Amino acid sequence: METGTGLRSRAGRLPIGWLFERSSITIDSVVRAFQCPLPLSRHVNSPRCPVDGTSGEEGTVMADGVPLHEPVEEIARRLPYKLACAGGTGSLRYGELADAADRLAARLVAAGVGRDDRVGLFLARGPDLAVGILGVLRAGAAYLPLGIADPPARVAAVIADAAPRCVLVHGPTSARFTGDTMVLDLDASTDEASEAEPVEDSAAAYVVYTSGSTGAPRGVVVEHRNLARHIAWLRAQLPLAPGERLLQMAPVTFDAAMTDFFWPLSAGATVVFLDEGAHLDPRAIVRTLVEQDIVAVRLPPAMLPLLLAEPAFARATSLRYVICGGDRLPSSLARGVREALPGVRLFNRYGPTETAVAVTYHEIDAADVREPGDLPIGFPVDGVDLRVDNGDGIVPLAPGRRGELIVCGASVARGYLGDPDLTARRFVQVDGAGRGYRTGDWVSVDPSGALRFVGRRDEQVQIAGYRVEPGEVRANLLAHQGVVDCVVTATAGVEPALVAYVVPAMPRPSKASLRAFLLDRLPRHMVPGEVVFLSELPTTDRGKPDLAALARRS
């Protein structure tokens, strides 16, 4: 069985150098790079990291069976005056955070919220977001992150599918939320104390929506136990001391943000929030890294060239951990980071939303940066069992094997909300490993046993770190009255981009109007950068769209 408790490192082999050139990175690629679904990592086994599940002398242990919020509550009891979170709407110490979350839980319970109910979070970055997450979990419910920058139609579609019991808002967002769902304002005062029932680790913790092939986004239901093991592993392998600071980068609608909360808050460390939208501003990021003495940050690889172009980045000497994920990380970028900050520990990580954030890590060493190429996918973290389906069956990892990556173990999510058929197809029973998730990622195992990403098995594509189903984009494009038929594909190459091939109605709509139509319905990363008009779609001899012929026309 391929499981692990540590991290190791190894050099990549695939030639690539383009990403280190600032001119090849656009702000659009950074916007699209804040999810973490593409295989990229390696096990880390370091003598500098304890392996007893603790985070240091004042830390806390998260064992199996403990819900995500309980270690944070324990920290609040022991270190109430330590700073828990700062930025955005203010700051909160641990005692204040726990009290606010407790009051919110009381309000939610009084409103009828209970186990496995969903509660929407329509909240800006800042301490209120932490209060919302912990309060919902304390009440026994699952939080449903809603993108305050997403088009209203997208938010409405998620709410219609998830059917949350209520939605939390606060001052910066209360006037922007529309809909028939019950709303609770965090700014409303209450003196109620919560007597919520104990929460089991099998309860749902959050629901995150990903791109869906049917034209609608699909919700992934993640239980406390799916993420708790990984958080404990992070605290043991990458310890944070009370008072040390992590910069929270990823939008909360992406599961990559979950470790930004629970890793530091379960260790007594401080979460520092950027201002809304500043996660796309390299100068603001560097300024915060330096001025706030940030110790840990998680970044998409597309952001690294922009940060390296900022002279002040070399002054972020408090950084101890830089974690990358969501796209390929070439060794040229890793070399740039190590040269700018020689004392930093740089990691790659990989994990689909359906397997609770991350299942593999790779710590980058001197050997990695000496050779060109992408870094390997890595080895599993504690509690994760990786297998491959090589066409003859699902088998354990072994050097030379190749196939679809199957993730088994504690991190495997409950499934897709309200879609038992899709859940049954993607979540399968694996002999000797229990329940597993078919990632759709094609991988190979190198001679050292490290995994390497080969490509996608299905039509789902990776756009600068975001998983996109072209079918969802197509379904929304077909809703335009000027579109008769269309196909959406991704270009080949190191930085794929979406292309829409459209058979238009007459009078023909403009390309700009089609893109504007999609921008009102979909997140920015799902809007094709190129639109190609055709009189008809080429087809194969089986009557299916001829994708090869379409590619030759773009």
C-alpha positions, -999 to +999 in steps of 0.1 A: +000+000+000+014+034-010+010+056+020+033+080+037+040+104+066+068+125+053+082+145+024+110+139+000+123+157-031+135+150-066+144+168-098+119+173-127+127+161-162+103+178-187+120+207-205+103+241-199+117+276-195+090+298-208+071+304-176+100+321-159+098+349-185+076+377-171+063+384-206+047+350-208+026+355-177-006+376-179-028+388-151-055+366-166-034+335-160-029+345-124-067+351-120-072+315-133-046+299-111-060+298-076-074+263-075-053+233-067-063+203-089-033+194-111-008+167-101+024+184-089+041+172-058+063+149-036+065+134-001+086+154+024+105+135+050+126+160+069+145+157+102+134+192+109+098+182+112+083+163+142+061+133+133+040+130+164+011+151+151+020+182+172+028+217+162+053+225+189+053+231+226+022+252+226+005+235+197-024+210+197-028+174+184-056+166+159-063+129+161-087+109+140-123+115+151-118+152+159-138+177+139-120+205+122-131+233+146-123+216+179-085+222+178-091+259+172-114+260+202-088+243+223-062+269+212-087+297+221-090+282+256-053+280+261-041+311+242-071+335+242-050+367+238-029+354+209-038+371+176-059+347+154-066+367+123-060+402+110-067+423+078-097+431+058-124+441+083-101+442+114-085+417+137-095+391+163-077+373+191-084+337+196-107+343+225-127+369+206-128+346+175-142+317+196-168+339+213-180+353+180-182+319+165-201+306+195-226+334+192-231+328+155-236+291+162-263+299+187-281+321+160-278+293+134-292+267+158-320+290+168-328+294+130-331+256+127-297+249+112-284+214+120-262+185+109-254+185+072-274+216+065-256+241+042-250+277+052-238+301+025-209+324+032-212+356+012-184+374+030-154+395+021-119+385+032-112+392+068-118+380+103-156+378+097-149+350+072-131+330+100-161+336+123-185+324+096-165+292+090-161+283+126-196+293+136-212+271+109-191+241+119-198+247+156-235+245+147-230+211+131-236+224+095-215+226+064-204+260+050-209+269+014-185+295+001-200+319-024-179+341-046-187+378-039-169+386-072-187+360-092-215+369-116-249+370-098-261+342-122-234+319-110-241+326-073-278+320-080-270+287-097-250+275-068-276+285-043-304+268-063-284+236-064-271+236-028-303+249-012-286+264+019-307+269+050-295+305+051-267+328+038-244+349+060-236+384+050-220+414+066-215+451+060-193+449+029-217+424+012-252+428+026-264+452-001-249+430-028-267+398-020-300+391-037-323+361-036-351+345-016-328+325+008-329+335+044-301+360+053-283+364+086-262+395+090-230+389+111-231+426+121-264+421+141-257+419+178-267+389+199-258+377+234-270+342+229-246+313+240-245+281+220-253+247+234-248+230+201-246+192+200-212+176+196-202+173+159-190+139+146-161+138+122-184+121+096-205+152+094-202+174+063-178+203+068-181+222+035-194+221+000-173+235-028-185+239-064-164+228-093-170+230-131-196+204-143-198+187-176-236+189-178-235+227-180-241+233-143-215+235-115-214+205-092-210+206-054-184+184-037-193+174-001-163+171+021-165+157+056-145+168+087-125+136+087-115+140+050-095+172+058-086+167+095-059+141+088-042+164+063-043+194+087-027+172+114+000+161+089+007+197+079+011+207+115+036+179+121+056+182+089+055+220+085+051+233+121+039+268+128+045+283+162+019+304+180+021+340+168+037+331+134+018+344+104+004+328+073-008+350+043-042+339+032-042+341-007-067+317-023-104+329-027-125+310-003-145+294-031-115+272-039-107+244-016-070+255-016-081+281+009-091+255+035-056+248+046-050+286+048-075+286+077-072+253+096-035+248+094-025+280+112-056+283+134-051+248+148-015+257+157-021+291+174-006+310+145-021+341+128-040+343+095-033+375+077-059+385+050-051+406+020-076+433+009-103+421-014-087+416-049-052+422-037-044+385-043-038+395-079-015+424-071+022+412-068+033+445-053+007+443-026+015+407-019+053+414-016+046+444+006+025+423+029+050+394+030+077+419+041+058+442+064+038+415+082+068+391+086+049+363+069+062+328+076+040+307+053+021+314+020+004+292-006+008+306-042-002+295-077+029+290-099+017+318-123+022+343-095+058+335-089+073+353-119+054+384-110+067+382-074+103+375-086+101+407-107+095+427-076+129+438-060+114+438-026+106+400-028+141+392-017+134+411+016+107+386+026+132+368+047+107+357+074+093+333+049+099+297+059+073+278+038+062+286+002+037+261-011+027+260-047-002+242-063-028+244-090-006+241-120+028+228-132+058+242-114+089+244-136+123+241-120+133+275-135+107+292-112+118+271-082+154+281-089+144+318-089+126+315-056+156+296-040+180+322-053+159+351-040+152+335-006+179+309+001+164+301+035+129+292+023+115+257+020+096+254-013+069+228-019+047+216-047+014+200-038-014+182-056-050+172-049-084+174-065-113+191-047-128+156-043-099+145-021-098+174+004-072+199-009-039+180-012-028+144-013+009+147-024+037+171-016+072+175-030+099+195-013+122+211-038+159+207-033+191+217-051+189+187-074+155+198-086+166+233-097+197+221-116+178+206-145+151+221-167+116+207-165+084+204-145+087+190-110+072+156-103+039+149-088+053+134-057+043+109-030+012+106-008+007+124+025-003+105+057-035+086+054-036+086+016-032+055-006-025+061-043-032+035-070-033+036-108-057+021-133-034+008-160-061-006-182-059-041-167-071-031-133-064-008-104-029-016-090-005-002-064+021+023-075+054+008-088+082+022-109+073+021-146+036+019-141+013+043-159-024+050-158-053+070-143-045+081-107-069+067-081-068+083-047-079+062-017-078+068+020-090+093+046-091+123+022-117+109-002-148+131+000-184+120+005-194+127-031-213+151-053-243+169-038-276+155-051-259+135-079-257+098-068-251+086-103-220+107-109-208+099-074-211+062-081-191+066-114-162+086-099-160+072-063-153+035-065-144+006-043-108-005-046-096-040-035-073-037-005-077+001-003-114+008+003-132+037-013-113+056-040-117+086-063-110+084-100-091+117-106-091+115-144-054+124-143-031+102-163+002+097-144+034+077-147+057+064-119+094+072-124+123+049-112+124+066-078+087+059-073+077+096-078+045+103-098+046+124-129+016+140-146+010+129-181-024+144-190-062+143-185-082+112-192-115+129-199-126+162-215-120+182-184-092+206-190-068+226-168-068+263-174-039+279-154-048+259-124-086+258-127-104+226-136-129+235-164-155+213-181-159+226-217-194+212-216-204+238-190-190+266-211-208+253-242-241+250-224-240+286-214-229+297-248-258+279-264-281+300-243-272+330-264-299+336-291-272+342-317-256+308-313-269+278-333-243+253-323-208+254-308-179+234-294-155+246-267-120+231-265-086+240-250-055+247-270-025+225-267+008+237-252+023+247-219-005+273-211-038+260-225-065+285-233-102+280-241-114+284-277-151+285-288-160+274-323-194+289-330-220+283-357-238+317-355-274+327-363-280+357-386-275+385-381-242+372-367-234+384-331-200+400-325-173+380-307-172+407-280-209+403-274-206+366-269-177+370-244-197+397-226-226+373-224-205+346-208-189+370-184-223+377-170-229+340-164-195+324-157-163+331-138-137+349-158-114+318-162-143+299-180-148+325-207-130+316-240-102+340-250-109+332-287-141+328-307-140+312-341-171+315-364-178+286-387-207+279-411-209+243-398-190+222-373-168+195-389-177+160-378-160+125-377-174+095-395-194+088-363-211+121-364-191+136-335-174+170-336-140+166-353-117+182-327-086+177-347-101+195-377-112+223-354-078+227-340-064+232-375-088+261-380-078+281-350 
